[in-house]
Amino acid sequence: MNKSILFAAVMLGFSAASFAQATASATATATIIAPITLTNIEDMNFGNAAVIGSGTIDLDPDGSRTPFGGVTLPVVTGTVTAAAFAVTGEGTSTYSITLPAGNYTITRVSGAETMTVNAFNSFPTVGTGGTLVAGEDVVTVGATLNVGAAQVPGVYTNATGFDVTVNYN
C-alpha cells in the first residue's frame, strides 16, 4: 500500500504542475501614417519702403507691417506678403514648427549690398504648434527686415530661401 500511496502522490505532483502553467497569445500591430509634408505657397515680401535713417520693418504672419526708426512705408505699398506654407499629413494630428533662429541675408539684385532678416515668427506659433484639420493646415511666417541708414535703392532677395520645418508631435 505504501507503494500505491507513493505512486499516487507522485502522480498528483505532476498533475498539479500542469495546472500551474498557462499560455496566451498576443498579436503585433503597427500603423504607418501619411508623412507630414510642407510646401511653399507664398514667398515673403516686405513690399516698398523708403529710408531716411536706419530702422526696421516688422512683417507679421497676417501680412501687416509696421515700420520703426528711419524707415517709412510709402502709399504705393508694392507686394506685401507673409510667407505661407501648406502642411499636409494625417487626419487631426498636431505638429511643431521650427523657424530660422539666426540672420537671413538678402542681397541687392545686380549689386553687393545686403540687409538681414531675422526674428522670424509664425501663425500658428512655434510654441503652440498647429493642428491638421482633415489632414491640412497653413503656416504663415513673418519676420523683421533690418534696413541700413544709407541702404542703396533696389530689389533685395536671396534665391536659396530660408527653411521652415514641421514635425508630428
C-alpha positions as CSV (number, residue, x, y, z in Angstrom):
1,M,0.0,0.0,0.0
2,N,2.9,2.3,0.7
3,K,3.9,1.9,-2.9
4,S,0.4,2.9,-4.1
5,I,0.3,6.0,-1.9
6,L,3.7,7.0,-3.1
7,F,2.7,6.4,-6.7
8,A,-0.5,8.5,-6.2
9,A,1.4,11.3,-4.5
10,V,4.0,11.4,-7.4
11,M,1.2,11.4,-10.0
12,L,-0.7,14.2,-8.1
13,G,2.5,16.2,-8.1
14,F,2.9,16.0,-11.8
15,S,-0.8,16.9,-12.4
16,A,-0.5,19.9,-10.1
17,A,2.4,21.2,-12.1
18,S,0.5,21.0,-15.3
19,F,-2.4,23.1,-13.8
20,A,0.0,25.9,-12.7
21,Q,1.1,26.7,-16.3
22,A,-1.0,28.8,-18.7
23,T,-0.3,30.1,-22.2
24,A,-1.8,33.1,-24.1
25,S,-1.1,34.7,-27.4
26,A,-0.8,38.3,-28.5
27,T,-0.6,39.9,-31.9
28,A,1.7,42.7,-33.0
29,T,0.2,45.6,-34.9
30,A,1.7,48.8,-36.5
31,T,0.0,51.6,-38.3
32,I,2.0,53.7,-40.8
33,I,0.6,57.2,-41.1
34,A,0.9,59.6,-44.0
35,P,4.2,61.5,-43.9
36,I,3.9,65.2,-42.9
37,T,4.7,67.5,-45.8
38,L,5.4,71.2,-46.1
39,T,5.0,73.1,-49.4
40,N,5.8,76.8,-50.1
41,I,2.7,78.5,-51.4
42,E,3.8,82.2,-51.0
43,D,7.2,83.9,-50.6
44,M,7.8,86.6,-48.0
45,N,7.8,90.1,-49.4
46,F,8.2,93.3,-47.2
47,G,7.0,95.5,-50.1
48,N,8.1,99.0,-50.8
49,A,10.0,101.1,-48.1
50,A,11.6,104.5,-48.0
51,V,14.8,105.1,-45.9
52,I,15.6,108.3,-44.0
53,G,17.7,106.5,-41.5
54,S,18.4,103.0,-40.1
55,G,15.4,101.1,-38.9
56,T,13.3,98.0,-39.3
57,I,10.0,96.7,-40.8
58,D,8.2,94.1,-38.8
59,L,6.1,91.9,-41.1
60,D,3.5,89.9,-39.1
61,P,2.3,86.5,-40.1
62,D,-1.1,88.1,-41.1
63,G,0.7,90.2,-43.7
64,S,0.5,93.5,-41.9
65,R,3.7,95.5,-41.5
66,T,5.0,98.2,-39.1
67,P,8.0,100.5,-39.7
68,F,10.3,101.5,-36.9
69,G,13.2,104.1,-36.8
70,G,14.1,105.7,-40.1
71,V,12.0,103.5,-42.3
72,T,8.7,104.8,-43.8
73,L,6.1,103.0,-45.8
74,P,5.0,104.8,-48.9
75,V,1.4,105.0,-50.2
76,V,2.4,102.6,-53.1
77,T,2.9,99.5,-50.9
78,G,4.2,97.2,-53.6
79,T,3.7,93.5,-53.0
80,V,3.4,92.7,-49.2
81,T,3.0,89.1,-48.2
82,A,4.0,86.9,-45.3
83,A,5.5,83.6,-46.4
84,A,2.9,80.8,-46.5
85,F,3.3,77.1,-46.4
86,A,0.7,74.3,-46.9
87,V,1.0,71.5,-44.3
88,T,-0.5,68.1,-45.1
89,G,-0.5,64.9,-43.1
90,E,-2.6,62.5,-41.1
91,G,-6.1,63.4,-40.0
92,T,-6.2,65.7,-37.0
93,S,-2.6,65.2,-35.9
94,T,-0.7,68.0,-34.2
95,Y,2.7,69.3,-35.3
96,S,5.5,71.5,-34.2
97,I,7.1,74.3,-36.2
98,T,10.8,75.3,-36.4
99,L,11.8,78.7,-37.9
100,P,15.2,80.1,-38.7
101,A,17.0,81.1,-35.5
102,G,19.6,83.5,-36.9
103,N,20.0,86.1,-39.5
104,Y,19.0,85.5,-43.1
105,T,20.8,87.7,-45.6
106,I,19.2,89.2,-48.7
107,T,21.3,90.9,-51.4
108,R,20.5,93.7,-53.9
109,V,19.9,92.3,-57.3
110,S,22.9,93.3,-59.6
111,G,24.7,94.5,-56.5
112,A,26.6,93.5,-53.4
113,E,24.6,95.5,-50.7
114,T,22.8,93.4,-48.2
115,M,20.1,93.6,-45.5
116,T,19.3,91.0,-42.8
117,V,16.0,89.4,-42.0
118,N,15.6,87.9,-38.5
119,A,13.2,87.5,-35.6
120,F,11.0,85.1,-37.6
121,N,7.6,84.4,-36.2
122,S,4.6,82.3,-37.4
123,F,1.0,81.5,-37.1
124,P,0.3,79.0,-35.7
125,T,3.1,79.9,-33.3
126,V,6.3,78.0,-32.7
127,G,5.4,77.4,-29.0
128,T,1.9,76.0,-29.6
129,G,2.3,74.4,-33.0
130,G,-0.6,73.5,-35.2
131,T,-3.3,71.0,-35.7
132,L,-4.2,69.5,-39.0
133,V,-7.9,69.7,-40.0
134,A,-8.8,66.9,-42.3
135,G,-5.1,66.5,-42.9
136,E,-4.4,70.1,-43.9
137,D,-3.3,73.4,-42.4
138,V,-1.5,76.6,-43.4
139,V,1.5,78.1,-41.6
140,T,2.2,81.8,-42.3
141,V,5.6,83.3,-41.4
142,G,6.7,86.9,-40.8
143,A,10.0,88.4,-39.8
144,T,11.9,91.7,-39.2
145,L,13.8,93.4,-42.0
146,N,16.8,95.4,-40.8
147,V,17.4,98.5,-43.0
148,G,20.6,100.5,-43.0
149,A,20.7,104.3,-42.9
150,A,22.2,104.6,-46.4
151,Q,20.5,101.5,-47.9
152,V,21.0,101.5,-51.7
153,P,17.7,101.5,-53.6
154,G,16.8,98.3,-55.4
155,V,15.3,94.9,-55.1
156,Y,16.9,92.7,-52.5
157,T,16.4,88.9,-52.4
158,N,18.1,85.5,-51.7
159,A,17.4,82.8,-54.2
160,T,18.2,80.0,-51.8
161,G,15.4,80.9,-49.4
162,F,15.0,80.2,-45.7
163,D,14.0,76.9,-44.1
164,V,10.8,76.2,-42.1
165,T,10.3,72.8,-40.7
166,V,7.3,70.9,-39.3
167,N,7.2,67.6,-37.4
168,Y,4.5,65.5,-36.0
169,N,4.2,65.8,-32.2
